[in-house]
Amino acid sequence: MVQSINTKSELVVEGTAFMGMPTYGKIMIGDKGFEFFNEKNVRDFYQIPWNEIDLVIASVIFKGKWIPRFAIKTKKNGTYTFAARDPKRVLRAIRNHFPADKIVQSLTFWQVIKRAFRRKK
């Protein structure tokens, strides 16, 4: 069994991690960091301390009515993508421990297309 980095958990919700094949488990927000634990395989987990997170990117659709997934970009190890049963509660809990200006919206489909055709200087 893996040891949690949190001493106090504030929010536990069901979620999915998208690293390769989707993995189902529990997302835990606590005082020390963000954690994801797989339901079936106890050795499959992600623990990200708050001081290691660089940016939180939320995919917002229908003007905030639906948030299908969010990504956590770390300072060293890349980007981890997650989906939660209640993503607004998860992002609000993250905002309590992480600056709100570092929680941003992802680019829309048309912004990505427009960026691809824009001339580089």
ABEGO torsion letter per residue (X at the ends): XBBBABABBABBBBBBBBBEBBBBBBBBBBAAEBBBBBAABAABBBBBBAAABABBBBBBBGGGABBABBBBBBAAAEBBBBBBABAAAAAAAAAAABBAAABBBBBBAAAAAAAAABBBX
